[in-house]
Amino acid sequence: MNILITGNMGYVGPLVVRRLRQRYPEARLIGFDTGYFAHCLTQAVPLPECRLTEQHFGDVRRFPESLLSGVDAVVYLAAISNDPMGKAHEAATLEINHQAAIALAAKAKQAGARAFVFASSCSVYGFAEDGARHEGSPLEPLTAYACSKVYAERDLKPLAGPDFTVTCLRFATACGMSDRLRLDLVVNDFVASAIASGKITILSDGTPWRPLIDVRDMARAVDWAIHRTPANGGQYLVVNAGSDSWNYPVKALADAVARIIPGVNVSTNASAAPDRRSYKVDFSLFRRLAPQHQPEYDLDRTIRELQTGLQAMKFSDPDFRKSTDYIRLNTLSFLLNSNLLTKDLRWTH
């Protein structure tokens, strides 16, 4: 089995690679990444890429077709991966998250690959007060990031066929410990704040809803999607990936962290403008199609593992939101200000 993983040097990639190597020790695993966040390592022993058969560096917008020779499945994790980055780099977000994904899928199909797995997002639902969103619900993407996922899902559909299965995993908001940890994600941010300062300050009134998924369970879903057959969901499938039990108001997430990490004060901003990114998600289709690959983590376990991981790193920086290692927008800004990246996020060297 030959599997290509793009964007493998981000937050999710190391866990996907670990899962696939453990499950398929003889597989040829090929990583392809531009390396923006390669240096953002946390407790990475061994280096995550040691589990790959091959690591290639390059811009997914100029993907070398030769790497697709003999590839059975492509996992597309490459992305400008959150709303702040999408807002700051809208053109590059659409190029990488949408256009490059479609181009690579078309090349993979032509080269004989049988499966394409696209990491999409539940953020495509935007704002929903009238019940949990399912795959047929109206979409209301509120950001460039969410729009890029909608466009990619739309344009991947015509490529699916009897010999080319396309799966778009609409992931809930990621959280949990990783070899390349991000602290610009809500649960991760709250745990880091609790450890570093003993307080969690919620910028909203705490009522917006979020669906969540631990990054290890994201890897389980990718594993399932790689092997999914058309008999299980069709040649083209969009599916919410997560668990109904992981729909939480933001305030409840903070309270859970404060319950596990003693002495933490939680505050909200009652006068804040309403956060329009509020939605619950229905994961029943994923539960029916992938019963053996359901999320295994619960919120408490994820919080405890983050706590253990951060404490092992001797993490104590109350100004971590200024970090160029843990906050991905800051990483890109540093590379740009150092003249290492062009405005369209291409390396200058």
Backbone hydrogen bonds in HBPLUS format (Angstrom, degrees):
<---DONOR---> <-ACCEPTOR-->    atom                        ^
c    i                          cat <-CA-CA->   ^        H-A-AA   ^      H-
h    n   atom  resd res      DA  || num        DHA   H-A  angle D-A-AA Bond
n    s   type  num  typ     dist DA aas  dist angle  dist       angle   num
A0028-ARG N   A0001-MET O   2.85 MM  27  6.20 163.4  1.88 162.4 166.8     1
A0072-ASP N   A0002-ASN O   2.81 MM  70  5.26 155.5  1.87 137.0 145.2     2
A0073-ALA N   A0002-ASN O   3.29 MM  71  6.75 153.6  2.37 155.3 160.5     3
A0003-ILE N   A0028-ARG O   2.89 MM  25  6.30 159.6  1.93 162.6 169.1     4
A0030-ILE N   A0003-ILE O   2.85 MM  27  6.12 168.8  1.87 163.2 164.8     5
A0004-LEU N   A0073-ALA O   2.95 MM  69  6.35 164.0  1.97 161.5 164.1     6
A0075-VAL N   A0004-LEU O   2.78 MM  71  6.14 161.4  1.81 165.0 171.4     7
A0005-ILE N   A0030-ILE O   2.79 MM  25  6.10 165.9  1.81 170.9 173.2     8
A0032-PHE N   A0005-ILE O   3.00 MM  27  6.23 145.3  2.12 157.1 153.1     9
A0006-THR N   A0075-VAL O   2.96 MM  69  6.31 160.8  2.00 166.5 172.6    10
A0077-LEU N   A0006-THR O   3.08 MM  71  5.46 143.7  2.21 130.2 135.8    11
A0007-GLY N   A0032-PHE O   2.84 MM  25  6.19 144.5  1.97 161.4 164.6    12
A0015-LEU N   A0012-VAL O   3.03 MM   3  5.69 128.9  2.30 120.3 132.3    13
A0016-VAL N   A0012-VAL O   3.19 MM   4  6.45 153.6  2.26 149.4 157.0    14
A0016-VAL N   A0013-GLY O   3.06 MM   3  5.04 116.1  2.49  98.1 114.1    15
A0017-VAL N   A0013-GLY O   2.87 MM   4  6.09 169.3  1.88 166.8 168.9    16
A0018-ARG N   A0014-PRO O   2.98 MM   4  6.09 158.2  2.03 138.7 145.1    17
A0019-ARG N   A0015-LEU O   2.96 MM   4  6.09 162.9  1.99 143.7 148.4    18
A0020-LEU N   A0016-VAL O   2.94 MM   4  6.17 168.8  1.95 156.3 159.0    19
A0021-ARG N   A0017-VAL O   2.89 MM   4  6.03 159.2  1.93 152.6 158.5    20
A0022-GLN N   A0018-ARG O   3.00 MM   4  6.13 160.3  2.04 150.1 155.4    21
A0023-ARG N   A0019-ARG O   2.96 MM   4  6.13 157.1  2.01 149.6 156.2    22
A0024-TYR N   A0020-LEU O   2.79 MM   4  5.70 150.9  1.87 144.3 152.3    23
A0027-ALA N   A0024-TYR O   2.98 MM   3  5.36 165.1  2.01 118.7 123.5    24
A0053-THR N   A0029-LEU O   2.85 MM  24  5.12 151.5  1.93 136.0 145.5    25
A0054-GLU N   A0029-LEU O   3.16 MM  25  6.57 155.0  2.23 158.3 159.1    26
A0031-GLY N   A0054-GLU O   2.87 MM  23  6.16 170.3  1.88 151.3 153.9    27
A0056-HIS N   A0031-GLY O   2.79 MM  25  5.90 162.0  1.82 142.8 149.0    28
A0033-ASP N   A0056-HIS O   3.10 MM  23  6.62 153.5  2.17 150.9 156.9    29
A0058-GLY N   A0033-ASP O   3.05 MM  25  5.82 151.5  2.13 116.0 124.0    30
A0038-ALA N   A0035-GLY O   3.34 MM   3  4.83 172.6  2.34  99.9 101.9    31
A0040-CYS N   A0037-PHE O   3.07 MM   3  5.35 159.3  2.11 112.0 118.6    32
A0041-LEU N   A0039-HIS O   2.84 MM   2  5.56 140.1  2.00 102.3  91.8    33
A0042-THR N   A0179-ASP O   2.67 MM 137  4.98 154.5  1.73 143.3 142.7    34
A0045-VAL N   A0043-GLN O   3.10 MM   2  5.98 123.4  2.43 109.6  94.0    35
A0050-CYS N   A0047-LEU O   2.86 MM   3  5.57 163.3  1.88 127.1 132.8    36
A0051-ARG N   A0048-PRO O   3.17 MM   3  6.01 166.9  2.19 120.7 124.5    37
A0052-LEU N   A0049-GLU O   3.05 MM   3  5.30 159.5  2.10 107.5 114.0    38
A0062-ARG N   A0059-ASP O   2.75 MM   3  5.44 163.6  1.77 122.5 128.4    39
A0067-LEU N   A0064-PRO O   3.10 MM   3  6.02 160.9  2.14 127.7 131.1    40
A0068-LEU N   A0065-GLU O   2.99 MM   3  5.56 162.5  2.02 118.8 124.6    41
A0069-SER N   A0066-SER O   3.34 MM   3  5.78 169.3  2.35 112.6 115.5    42
A0071-VAL N   A0068-LEU O   3.08 MM   3  5.23 170.3  2.09 123.7 125.1    43
A0114-ARG N   A0072-ASP O   2.81 MM  42  5.52 154.4  1.88 138.1 143.4    44
A0115-ALA N   A0072-ASP O   3.27 MM  43  6.64 140.8  2.43 148.5 156.2    45
A0074-VAL N   A0115-ALA O   3.01 MM  41  6.37 152.4  2.08 141.0 148.4    46
A0117-VAL N   A0074-VAL O   2.79 MM  43  6.12 166.5  1.81 165.1 169.9    47
A0076-TYR N   A0117-VAL O   2.75 MM  41  6.01 175.8  1.75 179.2 177.7    48
A0119-ALA N   A0076-TYR O   3.21 MM  43  6.14 165.3  2.24 154.0 151.8    49
A0086-GLY N   A0082-ASN O   2.94 MM   4  6.09 155.9  2.00 150.7 158.6    50
A0087-LYS N   A0083-ASP O   2.88 MM   4  6.07 152.8  1.95 153.7 160.2    51
A0088-ALA N   A0084-PRO O   3.06 MM   4  6.26 156.3  2.12 144.6 150.6    52
A0089-HIS N   A0085-MET O   2.84 MM   4  5.89 142.1  1.99 147.1 157.4    53
A0093-THR N   A0089-HIS O   2.92 MM   4  6.07 150.5  2.01 150.1 159.6    54
A0094-LEU N   A0090-GLU O   3.08 MM   4  6.38 159.2  2.12 154.0 157.4    55
A0095-GLU N   A0091-ALA O   3.00 MM   4  6.27 154.8  2.07 147.3 155.1    56
A0096-ILE N   A0092-ALA O   2.86 MM   4  5.96 170.0  1.87 155.2 157.0    57
A0097-ASN N   A0093-THR O   2.86 MM   4  5.62 156.1  1.92 145.3 152.7    58
A0098-HIS N   A0094-LEU O   3.13 MM   4  5.22 142.8  2.28 119.7 129.2    59
A0099-GLN N   A0094-LEU O   3.05 MM   5  6.48 159.7  2.09 159.1 161.9    60
A0100-ALA N   A0095-GLU O   2.73 MM   5  5.87 156.3  1.78 162.5 169.2    61
A0102-ILE N   A0098-HIS O   3.09 MM   4  6.39 158.8  2.13 158.3 163.5    62
A0103-ALA N   A0099-GLN O   3.02 MM   4  6.27 165.5  2.04 152.3 156.5    63
A0104-LEU N   A0100-ALA O   2.93 MM   4  6.03 159.5  1.98 145.3 150.6    64
A0105-ALA N   A0101-ALA O   2.96 MM   4  6.11 157.9  2.01 146.1 152.5    65
A0106-ALA N   A0102-ILE O   3.01 MM   4  6.22 161.1  2.04 152.1 156.5    66
A0107-LYS N   A0103-ALA O   3.09 MM   4  6.32 157.2  2.14 144.5 150.7    67
A0108-ALA N   A0104-LEU O   2.79 MM   4  5.97 156.6  1.84 151.5 158.6    68
A0109-LYS N   A0105-ALA O   2.94 MM   4  6.13 160.0  1.98 150.0 154.8    69
A0110-GLN N   A0106-ALA O   3.09 MM   4  6.28 162.3  2.12 145.0 149.9    70
A0111-ALA N   A0107-LYS O   2.91 MM   4  6.09 142.9  2.04 142.5 153.0    71
A0113-ALA N   A0108-ALA O   2.95 MM   5  5.37 159.7  2.00 157.0 151.0    72
A0112-GLY N   A0109-LYS O   3.10 MM   3  5.25 155.4  2.16 103.7 111.4    73
A0165-THR N   A0114-ARG O   2.84 MM  51  6.13 159.7  1.88 150.0 143.0    74
A0116-PHE N   A0165-THR O   2.84 MM  49  6.25 152.1  1.92 164.0 167.3    75
A0167-THR N   A0116-PHE O   2.95 MM  51  6.36 161.6  1.99 163.7 168.9    76
A0118-PHE N   A0167-THR O   2.84 MM  49  6.17 168.9  1.85 161.9 165.6    77
A0169-LEU N   A0118-PHE O   2.95 MM  51  6.21 154.1  2.02 165.6 173.6    78
A0120-SER N   A0169-LEU O   2.78 MM  49  5.25 137.1  1.96 130.2 140.6    79
A0171-PHE N   A0120-SER O   3.36 MM  51  6.07 157.7  2.42 103.2 102.3    80
A0124-VAL N   A0121-SER O   3.41 MM   3  6.23 168.9  2.42 116.3 117.9    81
A0122-CYS N   A0171-PHE O   2.82 MM  49  5.58 153.9  1.89 149.2 141.0    82
A0125-TYR N   A0122-CYS O   3.08 MM   3  6.00 174.9  2.09 126.5 128.1    83
A0126-GLY N   A0123-SER O   3.16 MM   3  5.43 143.3  2.30 106.9 116.1    84
A0140-GLU N   A0124-VAL O   2.91 MM  16  5.97 139.4  2.07 143.5 156.2    85
A0127-PHE N   A0125-TYR O   2.80 MM   2  6.02 113.2  2.25 121.4 106.3    86
A0128-ALA N   A0278-SER O   2.85 MM 150  6.23 158.4  1.90 170.9 167.3    87
A0133-ARG N   A0280-LYS O   2.80 MM 147  6.16 165.7  1.82 135.7 134.1    88
A0282-ASP N   A0133-ARG O   2.76 MM 149  5.46 175.5  1.77 137.0 137.7    89
A0137-SER N   A0134-HIS O   2.93 MM   3  5.38 167.2  1.94 121.5 125.4    90
A0147-CYS N   A0143-THR O   2.89 MM   4  6.13 162.9  1.92 152.2 157.6    91
A0148-SER N   A0144-ALA O   2.91 MM   4  6.06 153.7  1.98 146.7 153.3    92
A0149-LYS N   A0145-TYR O   3.29 MM   4  6.65 144.8  2.43 143.7 152.3    93
A0149-LYS N   A0146-ALA O   3.15 MM   3  5.25 125.5  2.46  97.4 110.9    94
A0150-VAL N   A0146-ALA O   3.09 MM   4  6.45 155.3  2.16 150.0 156.8    95
A0151-TYR N   A0147-CYS O   2.94 MM   4  6.20 168.3  1.95 160.7 162.7    96
A0152-ALA N   A0148-SER O   3.07 MM   4  6.16 155.5  2.14 137.9 144.7    97
A0153-GLU N   A0149-LYS O   2.99 MM   4  6.18 166.4  2.00 150.8 154.2    98
A0154-ARG N   A0150-VAL O   3.04 MM   4  6.25 166.5  2.06 152.5 156.3    99
A0155-ASP N   A0151-TYR O   3.01 MM   4  6.21 159.5  2.05 150.4 155.2   100
A0156-LEU N   A0152-ALA O   2.93 MM   4  5.98 130.1  2.18 147.8 159.4   101
A0159-LEU N   A0156-LEU O   3.00 MM   3  5.48 144.8  2.12 114.4 125.0   102
A0160-ALA N   A0157-LYS O   3.21 MM   3  5.64 151.4  2.30 113.3 120.5   103
A0161-GLY N   A0164-PHE O   2.96 MM   3  4.98 160.7  2.00 133.7 138.0   104
A0164-PHE N   A0161-GLY O   3.07 MM   3  4.98 164.8  2.09 106.8 111.5   105
A0166-VAL N   A0235-GLN O   2.88 MM  69  6.27 162.8  1.91 166.1 169.2   106
A0237-LEU N   A0166-VAL O   2.95 MM  71  6.33 150.1  2.04 151.8 161.5   107
A0168-CYS N   A0237-LEU O   2.75 MM  69  6.10 169.9  1.76 166.2 169.8   108
A0239-VAL N   A0168-CYS O   3.03 MM  71  6.38 164.1  2.05 169.1 169.4   109
A0171-PHE N   A0169-LEU O   3.01 MM   2  5.62 116.6  2.42 110.7  93.8   110
A0170-ARG N   A0239-VAL O   2.79 MM  69  5.80 162.8  1.82 146.5 150.3   111
A0241-ALA N   A0170-ARG O   2.85 MM  71  5.51 167.9  1.86 125.0 128.3   112
A0172-ALA N   A0241-ALA O   3.25 MM  69  6.38 142.9  2.40 168.1 157.6   113
A0173-THR N   A0211-PRO O   2.91 MM  38  6.00 149.4  2.00 138.2 134.9   114
A0213-ILE N   A0173-THR O   2.90 MM  40  5.99 143.9  2.03 151.0 146.7   115
A0175-CYS N   A0213-ILE O   3.07 MM  38  6.19 121.6  2.43 150.2 150.8   116
A0215-VAL N   A0175-CYS O   2.81 MM  40  5.82 143.9  1.94 171.1 176.1   117
A0183-LEU N   A0326-TYR O   2.91 MM 143  5.28 171.5  1.91 140.0 140.7   118
A0189-ASP N   A0185-LEU O   2.74 MM   4  5.75 162.2  1.77 169.0 175.3   119
A0190-PHE N   A0186-VAL O   3.03 MM   4  6.23 159.8  2.07 148.0 153.1   120
A0191-VAL N   A0187-VAL O   3.01 MM   4  6.29 162.6  2.04 156.1 159.8   121
A0192-ALA N   A0188-ASN O   3.00 MM   4  6.17 165.0  2.03 149.9 154.4   122
A0193-SER N   A0189-ASP O   2.86 MM   4  6.05 160.3  1.90 153.1 158.8   123
A0194-ALA N   A0190-PHE O   2.93 MM   4  6.10 158.5  1.97 146.8 152.6   124
A0195-ILE N   A0191-VAL O   3.04 MM   4  6.27 159.1  2.08 151.6 156.3   125
A0196-ALA N   A0192-ALA O   2.88 MM   4  5.97 166.3  1.90 153.2 157.6   126
A0197-SER N   A0193-SER O   2.87 MM   4  5.59 160.7  1.90 147.8 152.6   127
A0198-GLY N   A0194-ALA O   3.04 MM   4  4.45 134.1  2.26 108.8 119.2   128
A0265-ASN N   A0198-GLY O   3.02 MM  67  6.46 155.5  2.08 139.6 141.7   129
A0200-ILE N   A0265-ASN O   2.75 MM  65  6.17 156.3  1.81 162.5 166.3   130
A0267-SER N   A0200-ILE O   2.95 MM  67  6.39 158.3  2.00 166.7 171.5   131
A0202-ILE N   A0267-SER O   2.84 MM  65  6.07 177.6  1.84 159.5 159.0   132
A0269-ASN N   A0204-SER O   2.93 MM  65  5.18 175.0  1.94 136.9 135.2   133
A0251-LYS N   A0206-GLY O   2.93 MM  45  4.37 160.8  1.96 134.6 128.4   134
A0250-VAL N   A0208-PRO O   2.89 MM  42  5.92 148.1  1.99 164.6 172.3   135
A0279-TYR N   A0209-TRP O   3.26 MM  70  5.19 162.9  2.29 118.1 119.4   136
A0210-ARG N   A0248-TYR O   2.77 MM  38  5.45 152.3  1.85 148.6 156.5   137
A0248-TYR N   A0210-ARG O   2.88 MM  38  5.45 170.3  1.89 153.4 154.0   138
A0212-LEU N   A0246-TRP O   2.99 MM  34  5.45 142.3  2.14 138.2 149.7   139
A0217-ASP N   A0214-ASP O   2.91 MM   3  5.33 127.4  2.19 107.8 121.6   140
A0218-MET N   A0214-ASP O   3.05 MM   4  6.49 138.8  2.22 144.9 157.3   141
A0219-ALA N   A0215-VAL O   3.18 MM   4  6.49 148.6  2.29 139.2 145.9   142
A0220-ARG N   A0216-ARG O   3.17 MM   4  6.54 144.1  2.31 135.7 145.0   143
A0221-ALA N   A0217-ASP O   3.07 MM   4  6.33 153.0  2.15 141.9 148.2   144
A0222-VAL N   A0218-MET O   2.98 MM   4  6.33 155.0  2.05 150.0 156.9   145
A0223-ASP N   A0219-ALA O   3.02 MM   4  6.24 160.3  2.06 147.9 152.7   146
A0224-TRP N   A0220-ARG O   3.08 MM   4  6.42 156.7  2.14 145.8 151.5   147
A0225-ALA N   A0221-ALA O   2.95 MM   4  6.21 161.9  1.98 151.3 156.2   148
A0226-ILE N   A0222-VAL O   2.98 MM   4  6.20 151.9  2.06 155.2 161.6   149
A0227-HIS N   A0224-TRP O   3.12 MM   3  5.53 129.8  2.39 105.8 117.6   150
A0228-ARG N   A0224-TRP O   2.97 MM   4  6.03 114.6  2.41 143.1 161.0   151
A0228-ARG N   A0225-ALA O   3.34 MM   3  4.97 150.4  2.44  92.1 100.6   152
A0232-ASN N   A0229-THR O   2.85 MM   3  5.45 158.4  1.90 120.3 127.3   153
A0234-GLY N   A0230-PRO O   2.81 MM   4  4.14 136.3  2.00 124.2 130.0   154
A0246-TRP N   A0243-SER O   2.95 MM   3  5.43 163.5  1.98 117.1 122.3   155
A0252-ALA N   A0249-PRO O   3.01 MM   3  5.35 124.6  2.33 105.7 119.5   156
A0253-LEU N   A0249-PRO O   3.32 MM   4  6.78 144.4  2.45 147.6 157.4   157
A0253-LEU N   A0250-VAL O   3.06 MM   3  5.20 125.7  2.36  99.4 113.4   158
A0254-ALA N   A0250-VAL O   3.18 MM   4  6.61 159.0  2.22 153.9 158.5   159
A0255-ASP N   A0251-LYS O   2.92 MM   4  6.17 159.7  1.96 150.8 156.8   160
A0256-ALA N   A0252-ALA O   2.96 MM   4  6.10 147.9  2.07 139.9 147.8   161
A0257-VAL N   A0253-LEU O   3.11 MM   4  6.45 155.3  2.18 148.3 154.2   162
A0258-ALA N   A0254-ALA O   2.97 MM   4  6.28 160.5  2.01 151.3 156.8   163
A0259-ARG N   A0255-ASP O   2.90 MM   4  6.11 139.3  2.07 141.6 152.5   164
A0260-ILE N   A0256-ALA O   3.21 MM   4  6.44 146.5  2.33 142.8 150.2   165
A0260-ILE N   A0257-VAL O   3.16 MM   3  5.30 124.4  2.49  97.7 111.1   166
A0261-ILE N   A0257-VAL O   2.83 MM   4  5.97 162.8  1.86 159.8 165.1   167
A0272-ALA N   A0269-ASN O   3.12 MM   3  5.47 167.5  2.14 116.1 118.7   168
A0278-SER N   A0276-ARG O   3.03 MM   2  5.63 125.8  2.34 105.8  90.4   169
A0287-ARG N   A0283-PHE O   3.08 MM   4  6.34 154.1  2.15 148.9 156.9   170
A0288-ARG N   A0284-SER O   2.96 MM   4  6.21 147.1  2.07 144.5 152.6   171
A0289-LEU N   A0285-LEU O   2.91 MM   4  6.12 162.3  1.94 156.5 161.0   172
A0290-ALA N   A0286-PHE O   2.88 MM   4  5.64 155.6  1.94 146.3 152.2   173
A0293-HIS N   A0290-ALA O   3.05 MM   3  5.33 163.2  2.08 114.7 119.9   174
A0302-THR N   A0298-ASP O   3.13 MM   4  6.42 162.1  2.17 156.7 161.9   175
A0303-ILE N   A0299-LEU O   2.94 MM   4  6.19 164.9  1.96 157.0 160.9   176
A0304-ARG N   A0300-ASP O   2.91 MM   4  6.12 164.0  1.94 153.1 157.6   177
A0305-GLU N   A0301-ARG O   2.96 MM   4  6.15 157.2  2.01 148.6 154.6   178
A0306-LEU N   A0302-THR O   2.96 MM   4  6.19 156.3  2.02 149.9 156.4   179
A0307-GLN N   A0303-ILE O   2.86 MM   4  6.09 161.0  1.90 151.2 157.0   180
A0308-THR N   A0304-ARG O   2.87 MM   4  6.10 164.0  1.90 149.7 153.7   181
A0309-GLY N   A0305-GLU O   2.88 MM   4  5.97 161.6  1.92 144.9 150.5   182
A0310-LEU N   A0306-LEU O   2.86 MM   4  5.98 169.5  1.87 157.3 159.6   183
A0311-GLN N   A0307-GLN O   2.97 MM   4  6.04 160.7  2.01 149.1 154.9   184
A0312-ALA N   A0308-THR O   2.94 MM   4  6.06 149.8  2.03 143.3 151.7   185
A0313-MET N   A0309-GLY O   3.13 MM   4  6.39 135.2  2.34 136.8 148.3   186
A0313-MET N   A0310-LEU O   3.15 MM   3  5.05 128.2  2.43  91.4 105.1   187
A0315-PHE N   A0310-LEU O   2.96 MM   5  5.30 169.9  1.97 157.9 156.3   188
A0314-LYS N   A0311-GLN O   2.92 MM   3  4.80 153.7  1.99 100.5 108.4   189
A0320-PHE N   A0317-ASP O   3.26 MM   3  5.36 134.8  2.48 120.4 116.2   190
A0322-LYS N   A0319-ASP O   2.95 MM   3  5.82 167.4  1.97 128.1 131.6   191
A0323-SER N   A0320-PHE O   2.87 MM   3  5.02 162.4  1.90 112.0 117.0   192
A0330-ASN N   A0327-ILE O   2.99 MM   3  5.46 120.6  2.36 110.2 124.5   193
A0331-THR N   A0327-ILE O   3.12 MM   4  6.48 145.6  2.24 146.2 156.5   194
A0331-THR N   A0328-ARG O   3.10 MM   3  4.93 118.2  2.50  90.2 105.7   195
A0332-LEU N   A0328-ARG O   3.09 MM   4  6.44 162.7  2.12 155.3 157.2   196
A0333-SER N   A0329-LEU O   2.94 MM   4  6.18 159.1  1.99 148.3 154.8   197
A0334-PHE N   A0330-ASN O   2.88 MM   4  6.03 156.9  1.93 147.2 152.8   198
A0335-LEU N   A0331-THR O   3.05 MM   4  6.35 161.5  2.09 151.5 156.1   199
A0336-LEU N   A0332-LEU O   2.88 MM   4  6.11 155.3  1.94 150.5 157.7   200
A0337-ASN N   A0333-SER O   2.83 MM   4  5.98 167.0  1.85 153.3 157.0   201
A0338-SER N   A0334-PHE O   2.95 MM   4  6.02 131.2  2.19 140.1 152.6   202
A0340-LEU N   A0335-LEU O   2.88 MM   5  5.17 155.4  1.94 174.1 168.0   203
A0339-ASN N   A0336-LEU O   2.95 MM   3  5.11 157.9  2.00 110.6 114.7   204
A0348-THR N   A0340-LEU O   2.95 MM   8  5.37 155.8  2.01 132.9 133.3   205
A0342-THR N   A0346-ARG O   2.77 MM   4  5.27 153.1  1.84 147.1 155.9   206
A0345-LEU N   A0342-THR O   2.89 MM   3  5.13 149.8  1.99 120.0 119.5   207
